[in-house]
């Protein structure tokens, strides 16, 4: 599918345009699949440092779609989702934000995603 690239064969999908953002969020909504988004920037070292952890989470939670959005590459999405600092993590269900965590706090992110994951049983299927 055009509009995304998969990072290092992980389950994290890099969003590279507003169109691909809309596509992934819509597909996840149609499949009743929760979404976790990592808003990052190449110049933000805490964000960059969270990437391996985010990939590990994506492997652990097969029933959640994990998206990576570089705020400099996809400014429209960052603006639309009111992202003011990096890293920011959003948890979304049915296309709506249900939780937001700002900062590089692996333990808290894992805790929130764990609670978020327990309410879902359907895998996200990349098409």
N, C-alpha and C positions, 0 to 999 in steps of 0.2 A: 504494500500500500504506500502510495506517495504521501509525503507530509509528516513522516516520522522516521526515526532510526532507533533501533534497539541498541542499548549500551552494553558492550562486552557480553553479548548473549545472555544478559540478565533479563529480568522481567520489568525493568524500569524502561519506560518509553519517554524519549525526549520529544517534547512538543516544540515544533519549529515555526509555527504560524498560528494566527488566530483561528484559521479554518480548521487546522488539525486539532486544536483545543476543542472547538465546538463539536467536531466529529467524535472524538474520544469521550467527551462528557455525555453526548447524546447516546452513543452506543452503550456506555456503561449504564445509563439511566434505563434504556430499553431492556437491558439484561438484568436489571435490578442488582447491579454490581456497585459496591462502594468504591470510592476513589480517594487516594491519598496523593497530595501534590506537594512537591518540594520546589519552592521558589528559591532560586539560587542566582549567583552572579560569579563570573570567573575571577573577578578581583576581590571577592569576599572570602578570605581564608577559612572562617568558620563554616561557610556554606560548602566550600570545596572539601573540607575535612569530613563533612557529613555524607558525602556521596557513597563511600564504601558501606557505611552503616545503612543508608537508604536502600542500597542494592541487597544487602543482607535481609532487611525487612521484607523486601519484595519476594525474595525466595522463600521466606518463612510463611507468608500469608498469600497462598495461591488464589484466594477468592477475592482479592482486592486488586484493582488496577492502580499501579504506581506510575505517576507522571512526574517528569522533571521539566521545569520551565525556567529558562535563563531570562531574567527580567530585562536584560539589555537586548536580547534577540527577539523577544515577544512582549514588547512594552504594552501593547493593547490589552493583553490578558492580565498582566500585572496591575495595570491601572483599573481594569474592570473589577478585579478581585480585591482592590484596595490594599495592595501589598506595599508596605512602607519601609520594611527592614528585611535583611537577609541574615540567615535563612528563615523562611516562614514555611510552616507546614499546614496545609488545609486538609481536613477530612470532609468529604462530600458524599451525600446520598441523594439520589433523585435529582441531581444537578444543583443541589443547594448545599451551601456550607453548613456543617453541623458542629465543627470545632476548628479552632485555629491556635497554633502554637508558634510563637516567635522566639528564635534563638536556637542555639546548638545544644540541646539537652537530650541526649540519647535515651536516658532512663525514662524521662517523662514522655517522650515520643513513643517509645515501645509500649508503655503503660496505656496510653490513650488509644493507640492502634489496636492493642490486644482487646480492650473493651469494645472498640468499634467493630472488630472482626467477629466477635462472638455472635453478632446478630445476623450474620449472613452465611448462606450456604452455597451460592452459585458462583462458579468460576467466571472470570472475564476471559473471553476468547478473542484474541486479535484476529481481525479478518482482513 
